[in-house]
């Protein structure tokens, strides 16, 4: 994909182009990767959630990842938890606005 866009992670354009292609707003997207700088910090700058996987490689510091998983099989439960948290925040914002 980076060869199509002309930039590599963590450049914001690669994430915005991917979001546009799938028709998803950054606030409703979760990016999964195994590198903190490219796969956590990059997408979070655009408002995406980021999940760090340690299945293929170990980062000493997970940084500010929204979640850390050991295997991709853990991802559905993490996405459900992140979505529930976002819905709770949306409800809170509606009530307090």
LINRA-V733620 format. One record per residue. N is the residue number from 1. RES is the residue in one letter. SS is DSSP state (~ for helix, > for strand, _ for the rest). PSI is psi in whole degrees, 0 to 359 (none if undefined). OMEGA is omega in whole degrees, -180 to 180 (none if undefined). Layout:
# LINRA-V733620
N,RES,SS,PSI,OMEGA
N,RES,SS,PSI,OMEGA
This chain:
# LINRA-V733620
1,X,_,324,-179
2,X,~,330,178
3,X,~,331,176
4,X,~,318,-175
5,X,~,326,-180
6,X,_,5,176
7,X,_,164,179
8,X,_,162,175
9,X,_,140,13
10,X,_,20,180
11,X,_,132,-176
12,X,~,330,-176
13,X,~,325,-179
14,X,~,324,179
15,X,~,318,-180
16,X,~,322,177
17,X,~,318,179
18,X,~,316,179
19,X,~,317,180
20,X,~,317,-178
21,X,~,326,180
22,X,~,355,176
23,X,_,40,-178
24,X,_,138,175
25,X,_,143,-178
26,X,~,323,-178
27,X,~,342,-179
28,X,~,11,-177
29,X,_,149,174
30,X,>,127,177
31,X,>,136,-179
32,X,>,130,178
33,X,>,179,-175
34,X,_,12,179
35,X,_,130,-176
36,X,~,307,-175
37,X,~,309,-174
38,X,~,320,-168
39,X,~,349,177
40,X,~,301,-176
41,X,~,319,-179
42,X,~,302,-179
43,X,~,326,-179
44,X,~,331,178
45,X,_,336,-180
46,X,_,1,180
47,X,_,8,177
48,X,_,157,169
49,X,>,152,-178
50,X,>,130,178
51,X,>,126,178
52,X,>,126,176
53,X,>,140,177
54,X,_,16,-178
55,X,_,321,-175
56,X,_,336,-177
57,X,_,151,-177
58,X,_,119,171
59,X,_,135,-180
60,X,_,318,-177
61,X,_,118,-179
62,X,_,359,-180
63,X,_,219,-177
64,X,_,33,179
65,X,_,142,177
66,X,_,336,176
67,X,>,156,176
68,X,>,130,178
69,X,>,154,178
70,X,_,330,-179
71,X,_,150,180
72,X,~,336,177
73,X,~,340,178
74,X,~,347,-172
75,X,~,315,-179
76,X,~,318,180
77,X,~,322,180
78,X,~,316,179
79,X,~,318,177
80,X,~,317,-180
81,X,~,317,179
82,X,~,319,179
83,X,~,319,178
84,X,~,321,177
85,X,~,321,179
86,X,~,320,179
87,X,~,321,178
88,X,~,320,179
89,X,~,319,178
90,X,~,316,179
91,X,~,317,179
92,X,~,315,-180
93,X,~,323,179
94,X,~,321,-178
95,X,~,322,-175
96,X,~,352,-178
97,X,_,none,none
